[in-house]
Amino acid sequence: MTLIGLDVGGTTMKAALFGEDAGGEDPQILASESRPTDRADPVGGVLDFAAHLAALAASLGSPARAAGIALLGIVDEASGTAVHSANVGWRDVPIRRLARERLGIPVAIGHDVRTGGLAEAVLGAGRGAGDFVFVAVGTGIAAALILNGAPYPGTVGWSGEIGHVVVRPGGEPCACGNRGCVETYASAAAISRRHGEGVPAEEVIARAGRGEEKAGRVWSEALDCLADGLAMTTLLMDPGLVVVGGGLARAGDTLLAPLEARLAARLKFRDPPRLLRTRLDDQAAVRGAAILARRALDGG
């Protein structure tokens, strides 16, 4: 039996075919692929990629039994609807129904960050933690609230939008329409933009470490804004653990050590939560999607 795990991002779709033990510690990965997200026809691109993966599974002699698809933007998991994504432009797409019709197998739909958080809870850095927060710091910033090992979507799928918490009132404009959001200062895209000269965030961080004044100023403010957002999250949710994923998590202790110190400095009357780097890296949502597929097959 094969399960499909598919993670749809704003620029890239990543996927893998898993053996039936997709939720185990060391699941068999039969194949993995990626392809650019089709910006002209994003829904058709997702369905075509899913159909390709199903055909690949059949060609390997183990037909796909179920699929999990993790989507960016606002997602209603219960109805299987891609509610809205500014990045790819879809709105109110019944993608679970469309994928079921195309593939002829059970399909589960998840939000990309919440699905990544699920994988961290089952397989990764949050395993055994029960309640924790998974924060993905990449091109944008979002979080998943994990309660009793399961992602909490909120009433309409908007939970975890830490990137749009205002930490610098009246500050730089954000794509959401507000000003001074965490994402406007601390995302990889923001770090690169605020430094300028076309320098990617990873290089800005490296230059900051070498003592470049401009890079150091941009990186320091990014850390401050992210710590402000995490402090608010800590005071509201009281998590014992924050798992940090996304592209910037690859900076390791260069990110986590100063972030942990700044978070502690903002929490005067309580201890800060532990900060851990993801164990699943950029495959968290793919692995989580496969877990959703397994649960869809089991009727859960």
HELIX and SHEET records of a PDB file:
HELIX    1   1 PRO A   42  SER A   59  1                                  18    
HELIX    2   2 ILE A   95  LEU A  103  1                                   9    
HELIX    3   3 ASP A  112  VAL A  122  1                                  11    
HELIX    4   4 ILE A  162  HIS A  164  5                                   3    
HELIX    5   5 VAL A  182  ALA A  186  1                                   5    
HELIX    6   6 ALA A  188  HIS A  195  1                                   8    
HELIX    7   7 ALA A  201  GLY A  209  1                                   9    
HELIX    8   8 GLU A  213  MET A  237  1                                  25    
HELIX    9   9 GLY A  247  ALA A  251  5                                   5    
HELIX   10  10 ASP A  253  ARG A  266  1                                  14    
HELIX   11  11 ASP A  281  GLN A  283  5                                   3    
HELIX   12  12 ALA A  284  ASP A  298  1                                  15    
SHEET    1   A 5 ILE A  29  PRO A  36  0                                        
SHEET    2   A 5 THR A  12  PHE A  18 -1                                        
SHEET    3   A 5 THR A   2  VAL A   8 -1                                        
SHEET    4   A 5 ALA A  64  LEU A  71  1                                        
SHEET    5   A 5 VAL A 107  HIS A 111  1                                        
SHEET    1   B 3 ILE A  74  ASP A  76  0                                        
SHEET    2   B 3 THR A  81  HIS A  84 -1                                        
SHEET    3   B 3 ARG A  91  VAL A  93 -1                                        
SHEET    1   C 5 ALA A 150  PRO A 151  0                                        
SHEET    2   C 5 ILE A 141  LEU A 147 -1                                        
SHEET    3   C 5 PHE A 132  VAL A 137 -1                                        
SHEET    4   C 5 LEU A 241  GLY A 245  1                                        
SHEET    5   C 5 ARG A 274  ARG A 277  1                                        
END                                                                             
